[in-house]
Amino acid sequence: MFFRAQVRRVLQRVPGKQRFGIYRFLPFFFVLGGTMEWIMIKVRVGQETFYDVYRRKASERQYQRRLEDASETERQQSIK
């Protein structure tokens, strides 16, 4: 219960409650999202960043789709 009271006290100290209501926290989340994005772009784990992995996986999926489409086309042509 003590932890909940502390969180509530900290949240009450954020200015703009009457004017902005719950939206007063929006700038914090905007900065948090920007920071996460920067980390995913710049911080390397081993040799790769998050986007290196994402691009590699996307190209692998695209290559698999092309192989499947080519094999599907070959099957349809062999049936005719």
Residue pairs with C-beta under 8 A, 6 or more apart in sequence:
14 24
14 25
15 24
16 24
17 24
20 26
40 49
40 50
40 51
41 49
41 50
41 51
42 49
43 49
